[in-house]
């Protein structure tokens, strides 16, 4: 296993009690420290089960000598709370995460559970709310916030406990395009500022294309893992799995079909736009 991996998973399976077929079937992968990894796959492919295994909400099946390690700590009954302090999860519906009467109360909840002194909480709460642009909403009831604002508060609550890893479990799927972009930009900024590792469980292929690495799941199996360029160049494989390719990749294919030569190393929308602008200026 690589020395710089913050998550190591080996030979892990999980079968839900009411089913016979494993939701996760003998998967092994690693996540590089400080990276952004997107996990893609259709419904029922096992994406969300992976999250619940990483933070100990589910216990792997015994066969195959399963092994899960987070930030150098092997996941066991004795270390599960230690690992949960290292992993923060932002879920699809933030309403399911809110427990406080106000935004500040909600951010304080995780700190209280960890026995943080009140005077220390009073320093942490305004700092994390400012980080996500929600300082002015400290005394607002979460129910009165927009979807995007609720996700910002959920992120603030996670930042307050100082995790090493943030997992976005379809966290932008209920937001409009503007709200989605705002949340992703906040996470990018927090990733850089706090040296976080990000895992994004998503159906949005264009969101996944912004990651460093992509894991492709299908029916509980890990189909492939690699850079965005490697994964999204496999258009036939993705099509066979019922998955789209990023919009820029679709444009790239169409331009090549129309006889326009493009460099092989273009692997983002921004690079595509820059190249086409340069090409146009030479005409």
RAQUIVEN-V367625 format. One record per run of one state. SS is the DSSP state (~ for helix, > for strand, _ for the rest). FROM is the first residue (numbers start at 1). LEN is the number of residues. If there is no record, write none. Layout:
SS	FROM	LEN
SS	FROM	LEN
//
This chain:
_	1	4
>	5	10
_	15	9
>	24	9
_	33	3
>	36	5
_	41	6
~	47	8
_	55	12
>	67	4
_	71	2
>	73	2
_	75	5
~	80	5
_	85	2
>	87	4
_	91	3
~	94	3
_	97	6
~	103	11
_	114	4
~	118	14
_	132	3
~	135	3
_	138	4
~	142	3
_	145	2
~	147	14
_	161	4
>	165	5
_	170	7
~	177	18
_	195	2
>	197	5
_	202	3
~	205	4
_	209	4
>	213	6
_	219	2
>	221	7
~	228	5
_	233	2
~	235	6
_	241	6
~	247	11
_	258	11
~	269	13
_	282	2
//
